[in-house]
Amino acid sequence: MAFWKLRTAFFFIVFPLLSFGQDNPPPNWFNLDYEQDGVMGISTEKAYELLLKGKKSTPVVVAVIDGGVDINHEDLKDVIWVNEKDSASTGKDEDGNGYVNDKHGWNFIGNANGENVHYDNLEVTRLVRALEPKYISVLPSTPMSGEERREFQEYQKMVTYYAGKMQEARFGQISYTGLKRAVDTMVSRMGKEKPTLADFESYRPEGDLEKMALKIIRKQLKDEPDFSKFYKDLEDGVEHFNNQVNYHLNKEFDPRHIVGDDYENSRERFYGNADVTGPDADHGTHVAGIIGAIRDNDIGIKGIADNVRIMVLRTVPDGDERDKDVANSIRYAVENGAKVINMSFGKAFAKDKQVVDDAVRFAMENDVLIVHAAGNDGQDNDATPGFPNRNYVDSLGINKGEAGAWIEVGATHWKNDADLVASFSNYGRRSVDVFAPGVKIHSTMPGSTYEDQQGTSMAAPVVAGLAALIRSYYPQLPAMEVKRVIMQSVTRVDQRVKINGADGRTMRVSLNEICVTGGIVNAYRALQLAEQKASEIAREKQ
């Protein structure tokens, strides 16, 4: 699941999830304007003030395919999509779409008895588990058919990747558990629930681990005085690595029996339940708020689009999503009226890419725009593509075209300097279309709370919200035209920015070297261009 990847150069190797030296942006920064406000937002507020006043809009359904959304959140409950034809809890499929009482969407990782999958493996774990009996004793010299040899070579890659992830997870588990134990001991000896920087400055550490912990805490509290925030990040780190070892990478753990579907039948459509919130709706709730949190209720935050309906597809567990569920979520969204789909998830391997490709084609045929997060590995997606992606492939993995109305999104910082591209963000000259704000984004969380999170998971809904805004005020523009409008109206920057190179060293590049458009999305400019395109269409019809 998404949690804040916080980093520091000094402690990165040991504690990669803790970060230091980050100051705070102004509230609502992702909607602000660089010229007016000094931060690299997308100028949403400027667009509302100067372009949209007095204009009419139509509601646009945006599907959030994620880990679940708190549909009762104070800042979201009035914009959650309602399936009027099947909203009553009758136990019958009133609208005949195959999903019983799907009032707000559907949950593809639960069962008809109301049980839900919370944790799951990484896809690489599932694939290694499936292929291990066949190839664990096979040597490169073993006679094999062409298909078997290709599968064996993929299996070898998977085993290497899996071993590396497990080593990293176990090291992280030991490191974070030890750090937390040291911090707990120090705080207990101080006798204070909320110690301050001064308390730690006067503390005398016992042993090397406490000395290291003290250095980390002092550095953090100088930049962010609230100890509780540091401790929450520390707890998240412990939880993450425990989940990696116990669930994500545990070949003995397989929760799919909970769903009760015929998992090997990728074309099976109808399973799951109507619980779109599920056991862990943090990530999806945060994403939904960025897209469409109510702008004029004087509480919480301001989402980007002011006339949306959020359709919830619960598909992503704490672990990797499954291709079958992703494909069914896309199809459900299209069949039930979504015009924009946000997908803030991804993985390194795929089980059945073709079933997802077919669903993506279905979305393209029905004028639906898909927005996808580029990933948080700080890598070049041109060289190491993740899944899902826009490319259609055959059974041999040979490219057979691509989805046109698909936007791949990297993440940016609020400062217009060399650190503009978020250190964690993936990039790609051919594979990443645009960048959007994705650092310290304040948005909705379950229980009518709010929190900062960061990742390309946050950048994608910025773009999905912009796409919904355009489609709301200019419904005559098809999905491909909306994509062109967004890409042609980006804000370009002059300075070179830092990224992580393939060899691990920091490189300085121009934005046009690491994404298709070389820019950051801009709502004000996009809406100006959308107005122009809509006028052209109107003239052509006369």
FENQUIDA-V343977 format. One record per pair of residues at least 24 apart in sequence whose C-alpha atoms are under 8 Angstrom apart, sorted by the first residue. I is the first residue (numbers start at 1). GAP is how many residues later the second one is. If there is no record, write none. Layout:
i=I gap=GAP
i=I gap=GAP
This chain:
i=1 gap=282
i=1 gap=316
i=1 gap=317
i=1 gap=318
i=2 gap=281
i=2 gap=453
i=2 gap=455
i=3 gap=233
i=3 gap=450
i=3 gap=451
i=4 gap=229
i=4 gap=449
i=4 gap=450
i=4 gap=451
i=5 gap=419
i=5 gap=449
i=5 gap=450
i=11 gap=205
i=14 gap=158
i=14 gap=161
i=15 gap=157
i=15 gap=160
i=15 gap=161
i=17 gap=216
i=17 gap=220
i=18 gap=215
i=18 gap=216
i=19 gap=201
i=20 gap=199
i=20 gap=200
i=20 gap=203
i=21 gap=198
i=21 gap=199
i=21 gap=202
i=22 gap=201
i=23 gap=200
i=23 gap=201
i=24 gap=416
i=25 gap=389
i=25 gap=415
i=27 gap=415
i=28 gap=273
i=28 gap=274
i=28 gap=413
i=28 gap=414
i=29 gap=385
i=29 gap=412
i=30 gap=384
i=30 gap=407
i=30 gap=411
i=30 gap=432
i=31 gap=273
i=39 gap=375
i=39 gap=376
i=39 gap=377
i=40 gap=373
i=40 gap=374
i=40 gap=375
i=40 gap=376
i=40 gap=397
i=41 gap=373
i=41 gap=395
i=41 gap=396
i=41 gap=481
i=42 gap=394
i=42 gap=395
i=42 gap=478
i=42 gap=479
i=42 gap=480
i=42 gap=481
i=42 gap=482
i=43 gap=479
i=43 gap=480
i=43 gap=481
i=44 gap=260
i=44 gap=478
i=44 gap=479
i=44 gap=480
i=46 gap=478
i=47 gap=476
i=47 gap=477
i=47 gap=480
i=51 gap=473
i=51 gap=476
i=51 gap=477
i=55 gap=418
i=56 gap=417
i=57 gap=250
i=57 gap=415
i=57 gap=416
i=57 gap=417
i=58 gap=249
i=58 gap=414
i=58 gap=415
i=58 gap=417
i=59 gap=248
i=59 gap=249
i=59 gap=250
i=59 gap=413
i=60 gap=247
i=60 gap=248
i=60 gap=249
i=60 gap=278
i=60 gap=279
i=60 gap=280
i=60 gap=408
i=60 gap=411
i=60 gap=412
i=61 gap=247
i=61 gap=248
i=61 gap=249
i=61 gap=250
i=61 gap=276
i=61 gap=277
i=61 gap=278
i=61 gap=279
i=61 gap=407
i=62 gap=246
i=62 gap=247
i=62 gap=248
i=62 gap=249
i=62 gap=276
i=62 gap=277
i=62 gap=278
i=62 gap=279
i=62 gap=280
i=62 gap=402
i=62 gap=406
i=63 gap=247
i=63 gap=248
i=63 gap=249
i=63 gap=250
i=63 gap=270
i=63 gap=275
i=63 gap=276
i=63 gap=277
i=63 gap=278
i=63 gap=279
i=64 gap=220
i=64 gap=223
i=64 gap=224
i=64 gap=246
i=64 gap=247
i=64 gap=248
i=64 gap=249
i=64 gap=277
i=64 gap=278
i=64 gap=279
i=65 gap=219
i=65 gap=247
i=65 gap=248
i=65 gap=249
i=65 gap=250
i=65 gap=251
i=65 gap=261
i=65 gap=264
i=65 gap=265
i=65 gap=276
i=65 gap=277
i=65 gap=278
i=65 gap=279
i=66 gap=217
i=66 gap=218
i=66 gap=246
i=66 gap=247
i=66 gap=248
i=66 gap=249
i=66 gap=250
i=66 gap=277
i=66 gap=278
i=66 gap=279
i=67 gap=210
i=67 gap=211
i=67 gap=213
i=67 gap=214
i=67 gap=215
i=67 gap=216
i=67 gap=217
i=67 gap=246
i=67 gap=247
i=67 gap=248
i=67 gap=249
i=67 gap=250
i=67 gap=251
i=68 gap=208
i=68 gap=209
i=68 gap=210
i=68 gap=212
i=68 gap=213
i=68 gap=214
i=68 gap=215
i=68 gap=216
i=68 gap=217
i=68 gap=244
i=68 gap=245
i=68 gap=246
i=68 gap=247
i=68 gap=248
i=69 gap=207
i=69 gap=208
i=69 gap=209
i=69 gap=212
i=69 gap=213
i=69 gap=214
i=69 gap=215
i=69 gap=216
i=69 gap=219
i=69 gap=243
i=69 gap=245
i=69 gap=377
i=70 gap=207
i=70 gap=211
i=70 gap=215
i=70 gap=375
i=70 gap=376
i=70 gap=377
i=71 gap=206
i=72 gap=375
i=72 gap=376
i=73 gap=371
i=73 gap=372
i=73 gap=373
i=73 gap=374
i=73 gap=375
i=73 gap=376
i=74 gap=374
i=75 gap=214
i=75 gap=218
i=75 gap=219
i=75 gap=222
i=75 gap=224
i=75 gap=225
i=75 gap=226
i=75 gap=369
i=75 gap=373
i=76 gap=212
i=76 gap=213
i=76 gap=216
i=76 gap=217
i=76 gap=218
i=78 gap=216
i=79 gap=213
i=79 gap=214
i=79 gap=215
i=79 gap=228
i=79 gap=229
i=79 gap=230
i=79 gap=231
i=80 gap=24
i=80 gap=229
i=80 gap=230
i=80 gap=231
i=81 gap=24
i=81 gap=228
i=81 gap=229
i=81 gap=230
i=81 gap=231
i=82 gap=229
i=98 gap=172
i=99 gap=171
i=99 gap=172
i=99 gap=174
i=99 gap=175
i=100 gap=173
i=100 gap=174
i=101 gap=173
i=102 gap=171
i=102 gap=172
i=103 gap=171
i=104 gap=170
i=104 gap=172
i=104 gap=207
i=104 gap=208
i=105 gap=169
i=105 gap=171
i=105 gap=206
i=105 gap=207
i=105 gap=208
i=106 gap=166
i=106 gap=167
i=106 gap=168
i=106 gap=169
i=106 gap=170
i=106 gap=206
i=106 gap=207
i=106 gap=208
i=106 gap=223
i=107 gap=165
i=107 gap=166
i=107 gap=167
i=107 gap=168
i=107 gap=169
i=107 gap=206
i=107 gap=207
i=107 gap=208
i=108 gap=151
i=108 gap=163
i=108 gap=164
i=108 gap=165
i=108 gap=205
i=108 gap=206
i=108 gap=207
i=108 gap=217
i=108 gap=220
i=108 gap=221
i=109 gap=150
i=109 gap=163
i=109 gap=164
i=109 gap=205
i=109 gap=206
i=109 gap=207
i=109 gap=208
i=109 gap=216
i=110 gap=148
i=110 gap=149
i=110 gap=161
i=110 gap=162
i=110 gap=163
i=110 gap=165
i=111 gap=147
i=111 gap=148
i=111 gap=149
i=111 gap=160
i=111 gap=161
i=111 gap=162
i=112 gap=159
i=112 gap=160
i=112 gap=161
i=113 gap=160
i=114 gap=159
i=114 gap=161
i=115 gap=143
i=115 gap=144
i=116 gap=142
i=116 gap=143
i=116 gap=162
i=116 gap=163
i=117 gap=138
i=117 gap=139
i=117 gap=141
i=117 gap=142
i=117 gap=200
i=118 gap=160
i=118 gap=161
i=118 gap=162
i=118 gap=199
i=118 gap=200
i=119 gap=128
i=119 gap=129
i=119 gap=136
i=119 gap=198
i=119 gap=199
i=119 gap=200
i=120 gap=127
i=120 gap=128
i=120 gap=133
i=120 gap=134
i=120 gap=135
i=120 gap=197
i=120 gap=198
i=120 gap=199
i=120 gap=200
i=121 gap=126
i=121 gap=127
i=121 gap=128
i=121 gap=129
i=121 gap=130
i=121 gap=132
i=121 gap=133
i=121 gap=198
i=121 gap=199
i=122 gap=126
i=122 gap=127
i=122 gap=197
i=122 gap=198
i=122 gap=199
i=122 gap=225
i=123 gap=197
i=123 gap=198
i=123 gap=199
i=123 gap=224
i=123 gap=225
i=123 gap=226
i=123 gap=227
i=123 gap=228
i=124 gap=34
i=124 gap=37
i=124 gap=38
i=124 gap=224
i=124 gap=225
i=125 gap=37
i=125 gap=123
i=125 gap=124
i=125 gap=125
i=125 gap=126
i=126 gap=125
i=127 gap=28
i=127 gap=31
i=127 gap=224
i=128 gap=27
i=128 gap=30
i=128 gap=31
i=129 gap=122
i=131 gap=24
i=162 gap=87
i=165 gap=84
i=166 gap=78
i=166 gap=79
i=166 gap=83
i=169 gap=72
i=169 gap=73
i=169 gap=75
i=169 gap=76
i=170 gap=71
i=170 gap=75
i=172 gap=66
i=172 gap=69
i=173 gap=65
i=173 gap=68
i=173 gap=69
i=173 gap=72
i=176 gap=58
i=176 gap=61
i=176 gap=62
i=177 gap=61
i=178 gap=31
i=179 gap=30
i=179 gap=31
i=179 gap=34
i=180 gap=54
i=180 gap=55
i=180 gap=58
i=182 gap=27
i=182 gap=28
i=182 gap=31
i=183 gap=27
i=183 gap=30
i=186 gap=24
i=194 gap=33
i=194 gap=34
i=195 gap=32
i=196 gap=25
i=196 gap=29
i=196 gap=30
i=196 gap=31
i=197 gap=24
i=197 gap=25
i=197 gap=28
i=247 gap=72
i=248 gap=70
i=248 gap=71
i=248 gap=72
i=263 gap=61
i=266 gap=58
i=266 gap=86
i=266 gap=89
i=267 gap=57
i=267 gap=88
i=269 gap=59
i=276 gap=36
i=276 gap=37
i=276 gap=38
i=277 gap=37
i=278 gap=36
i=281 gap=164
i=281 gap=165
i=282 gap=163
i=282 gap=164
i=283 gap=162
i=285 gap=159
i=285 gap=160
i=285 gap=161
i=286 gap=157
i=286 gap=158
i=286 gap=159
i=286 gap=167
i=286 gap=172
i=287 gap=57
i=287 gap=156
i=287 gap=157
i=287 gap=170
i=287 gap=171
i=287 gap=174
i=288 gap=156
i=288 gap=173
i=289 gap=154
i=289 gap=155
i=290 gap=153
i=290 gap=154
i=290 gap=168
i=290 gap=171
i=290 gap=172
i=290 gap=175
i=291 gap=170
i=291 gap=171
i=291 gap=173
i=291 gap=174
i=291 gap=175
i=292 gap=173
i=293 gap=151
i=300 gap=143
i=300 gap=144
i=300 gap=150
i=301 gap=141
i=301 gap=142
i=301 gap=143
i=303 gap=162
i=304 gap=158
i=304 gap=161
i=304 gap=162
i=304 gap=165
i=305 gap=160
i=305 gap=161
i=305 gap=163
i=305 gap=164
i=306 gap=163
i=307 gap=162
i=307 gap=165
i=308 gap=160
i=308 gap=164
i=311 gap=27
i=316 gap=29
i=320 gap=26
i=320 gap=27
i=321 gap=24
i=321 gap=25
i=321 gap=26
i=322 gap=29
i=323 gap=27
i=323 gap=28
i=323 gap=29
i=323 gap=30
i=323 gap=32
i=323 gap=33
i=324 gap=28
i=324 gap=31
i=324 gap=32
i=326 gap=30
i=327 gap=28
i=327 gap=29
i=327 gap=30
i=327 gap=31
i=327 gap=32
i=327 gap=33
i=328 gap=31
i=330 gap=29
i=330 gap=30
i=330 gap=33
i=331 gap=28
i=331 gap=31
i=331 gap=32
i=334 gap=28
i=334 gap=29
i=334 gap=32
i=334 gap=34
i=338 gap=30
i=339 gap=28
i=339 gap=29
i=339 gap=30
i=339 gap=129
i=339 gap=140
i=340 gap=28
i=340 gap=29
i=340 gap=30
i=340 gap=31
i=340 gap=124
i=340 gap=127
i=340 gap=128
i=341 gap=27
i=341 gap=28
i=341 gap=29
i=341 gap=30
i=341 gap=123
i=342 gap=28
i=342 gap=29
i=342 gap=30
i=342 gap=118
i=342 gap=119
i=342 gap=122
i=343 gap=27
i=343 gap=28
i=343 gap=29
i=343 gap=30
i=343 gap=117
i=344 gap=28
i=344 gap=29
i=344 gap=112
i=344 gap=113
i=344 gap=114
i=344 gap=116
i=344 gap=117
i=345 gap=27
i=345 gap=28
i=345 gap=30
i=345 gap=112
i=346 gap=27
i=346 gap=28
i=346 gap=29
i=346 gap=40
i=346 gap=41
i=346 gap=42
i=347 gap=39
i=347 gap=40
i=347 gap=41
i=348 gap=37
i=348 gap=38
i=348 gap=39
i=349 gap=37
i=349 gap=38
i=350 gap=37
i=350 gap=38
i=353 gap=34
i=353 gap=35
i=353 gap=40
i=354 gap=38
i=354 gap=39
i=354 gap=40
i=354 gap=41
i=356 gap=32
i=357 gap=33
i=357 gap=34
i=357 gap=35
i=357 gap=36
i=360 gap=43
i=361 gap=42
i=364 gap=39
i=364 gap=40
i=364 gap=41
i=367 gap=111
i=367 gap=112
i=367 gap=113
i=368 gap=37
i=368 gap=111
i=369 gap=36
i=369 gap=37
i=369 gap=38
i=369 gap=110
i=369 gap=111
i=369 gap=114
i=370 gap=35
i=370 gap=36
i=370 gap=37
i=371 gap=35
i=371 gap=36
i=371 gap=37
i=371 gap=38
i=371 gap=89
i=371 gap=90
i=371 gap=92
i=371 gap=93
i=372 gap=34
i=372 gap=35
i=372 gap=36
i=372 gap=37
i=372 gap=88
i=373 gap=35
i=373 gap=36
i=373 gap=37
i=373 gap=83
i=373 gap=84
i=373 gap=86
i=373 gap=87
i=374 gap=34
i=374 gap=35
i=374 gap=36
i=374 gap=51
i=374 gap=52
i=374 gap=53
i=374 gap=58
i=374 gap=82
i=375 gap=35
i=375 gap=50
i=375 gap=51
i=375 gap=80
i=375 gap=81
i=375 gap=82
i=376 gap=48
i=376 gap=49
i=376 gap=50
i=376 gap=79
i=376 gap=80
i=377 gap=47
i=377 gap=48
i=377 gap=49
i=378 gap=45
i=378 gap=46
i=378 gap=47
i=378 gap=48
i=378 gap=49
i=378 gap=121
i=378 gap=122
i=379 gap=46
i=379 gap=47
i=379 gap=48
i=379 gap=121
i=379 gap=122
i=379 gap=123
i=380 gap=46
i=380 gap=47
i=380 gap=48
i=380 gap=122
i=381 gap=45
i=381 gap=46
i=381 gap=47
i=381 gap=50
i=381 gap=51
i=382 gap=45
i=382 gap=46
i=382 gap=47
i=382 gap=48
i=382 gap=49
i=404 gap=76
i=405 gap=74
i=405 gap=75
i=405 gap=78
i=406 gap=77
i=407 gap=25
i=407 gap=26
i=407 gap=27
i=407 gap=76
i=408 gap=24
i=408 gap=25
i=408 gap=26
i=408 gap=52
i=409 gap=24
i=409 gap=25
i=409 gap=26
i=409 gap=27
i=409 gap=47
i=409 gap=50
i=409 gap=51
i=409 gap=54
i=410 gap=24
i=410 gap=25
i=410 gap=26
i=410 gap=28
i=410 gap=46
i=410 gap=49
i=410 gap=50
i=411 gap=24
i=411 gap=25
i=411 gap=26
i=411 gap=27
i=411 gap=28
i=411 gap=44
i=411 gap=45
i=411 gap=47
i=411 gap=48
i=412 gap=24
i=412 gap=25
i=412 gap=26
i=412 gap=27
i=412 gap=47
i=412 gap=108
i=413 gap=24
i=413 gap=25
i=413 gap=26
i=414 gap=25
i=416 gap=77
i=417 gap=78
i=417 gap=80
i=418 gap=77
i=418 gap=78
i=418 gap=79
i=418 gap=80
i=418 gap=90
i=419 gap=78
i=419 gap=79
i=420 gap=77
i=420 gap=78
i=421 gap=76
i=421 gap=77
i=421 gap=78
i=423 gap=75
i=423 gap=76
i=423 gap=77
i=424 gap=31
i=425 gap=30
i=425 gap=31
i=427 gap=87
i=427 gap=88
i=428 gap=85
i=428 gap=86
i=428 gap=87
i=428 gap=88
i=429 gap=83
i=429 gap=84
i=429 gap=85
i=429 gap=86
i=429 gap=87
i=430 gap=84
i=430 gap=85
i=430 gap=86
i=431 gap=84
i=431 gap=85
i=432 gap=82
i=432 gap=83
i=432 gap=84
i=433 gap=54
i=433 gap=82
i=433 gap=83
i=433 gap=84
i=434 gap=53
i=434 gap=56
i=434 gap=81
i=434 gap=82
i=434 gap=83
i=434 gap=84
i=434 gap=85
i=434 gap=86
i=434 gap=87
i=435 gap=24
i=435 gap=80
i=435 gap=84
i=435 gap=85
i=435 gap=86
i=436 gap=24
i=436 gap=26
i=436 gap=27
i=436 gap=84
i=436 gap=85
i=437 gap=25
i=463 gap=58
i=466 gap=57
i=470 gap=56
i=470 gap=57
i=470 gap=60
i=474 gap=56
i=474 gap=57
i=474 gap=60
i=476 gap=58
i=477 gap=53
i=477 gap=56
i=477 gap=57
i=482 gap=48
i=485 gap=41
i=485 gap=44
i=485 gap=45
i=486 gap=35
i=486 gap=36
i=486 gap=37
i=486 gap=40
i=487 gap=30
i=487 gap=34
i=488 gap=29
i=488 gap=38
i=489 gap=32
i=489 gap=33
i=489 gap=36
i=489 gap=37
i=489 gap=40
i=490 gap=27
i=490 gap=28
i=490 gap=29
i=490 gap=30
i=490 gap=31
i=490 gap=32
i=490 gap=35
i=490 gap=36
i=491 gap=28
i=491 gap=29
i=491 gap=30
i=491 gap=31
i=492 gap=26
i=492 gap=27
i=492 gap=28
i=493 gap=26
